[in-house]
Amino acid sequence: MGNKTEIERDLGQIADMLLLNGTLTECPGLVHGKMGIAVFFFHYAQYTDNMLFADYAIDLIGEMQEQMHINSPADYEKGIAGIGVGLDYLIQNKFLNVEDDICEDLDDRMYRAVMYDPWQDFSLYDGLTGYGRYWISRLRYQTPLVQARECLSFIANQIAQNLPNIPAEEQSDVYCFLTELQNLQNSQKISGFDGCIKLLEQCRRNWDLQLSDISRSFLRLGDSIIGNIIRMYQNSRCFNVSLQDKTDDALQQIPELDMEKPPAAMGLLNGYAGEGMVRLTALDQNNMTWINLL
C-alpha cells in the first residue's frame, strides 16, 4: 500500500461511511454489526486522539444493548456470544471503564444456549466453540466462574464424544478453541481443564493438522488480503510458529480503498470496520489482538 498519508485518507473515508451507517446497521453482533463497528471506533479514537469517535462507539453499544432480549440469538457471528466477547475485549484493552460486570446479564442466556438449547455444530460462528469463546472470556470473573467451568466442560465432553465425526470444515475452530483454553490454563493458572489439554493432543493425533489444512478450513475468510492476514495470525496462535514476516508483507499489500467498489457491508469480517482495522494495523503492527475476535 501507499504511504501513511494515503492510509489515513482511506481511514477518514471509512470512518465517514461508518458514522453515516453505523446506527442504521440492523445487526447488533460482533462480526457483521454494531459491536464490530464499535471496536473500530474505539481504536480509531485512540489513533486520532479524538474522543468523539469513542462517544459514537458508546452510542452504538447502547443501541446494541437495547436490541438484546432474553431470547436473542446466542451465536457468535451475530448474537450474544460474540457481543459478550467483544465487550470483554473492550474492557481488557481499557476502552471501556466499567465498575459493574456488564456481561452478567448475558450469562443466563448463554448458559441456556449451552446446556438446554439444541446446538447446530462445533463451528465458531454458529456452534459450540463460539459459545465456548464466550465462556472462556467469563473465566476472568468471579460471579460466573461456576457456570463458565460447567459450560466449558460440557462443550469439551461433546467434542470428545463426537471427535471421529467432526467434519473437516469445523476442525480448525475446535482446534483453536482447545488451544485457547490450554493457553489460558498455562498463562493464568486456571485449573480444571486437564481433560481439554488431553483432548487437544488427541485432535493433533487424529487429524494430523498442518498449517495448510488449517488455512483451507478457514473458509469464512475468503481469499482477500484481510482474510489472509487473519488466517496467518490464527495459524501462528494455533501452531505457536512465527509468521510475522509474511504478515508484515501482507500488510504492505493492502490496496487503496476503491470507493467505486466499496465493501458491501459495515462489519469486521467483510465490511468497512474490518477494512479500517486492517489499515490501523498497518500503521501500528503491534496492535493485532483484534484479529482474535474473528
Secondary structure, DSSP 8 states (H G I E B T S, - for coil): ---HHHHHHHHHHHHHHHHHHTTT----STTTSHHHHHHHHHHHHHHHT-HHHHHHHHHHHHHHHHH--TT----TTTSHHHHHHHHHHHHHTTSS--SS-TTHHHHHHHHHHHHTS----S-TTTSHHHHHHHHHHHTTSSTTHHHHHHHHHHHHHHHHHHGGG--HHHHHHHHHHHHHHHHHHHHH---S-HHHHHHHHHHHHHH---HHHHHHH-GGGTTSHHHHHHHHHHHHHHHT---HHHHHHHHTT-----TTS--SB-STTTBHHHHHHHHHHHH-TT--GGGGG-
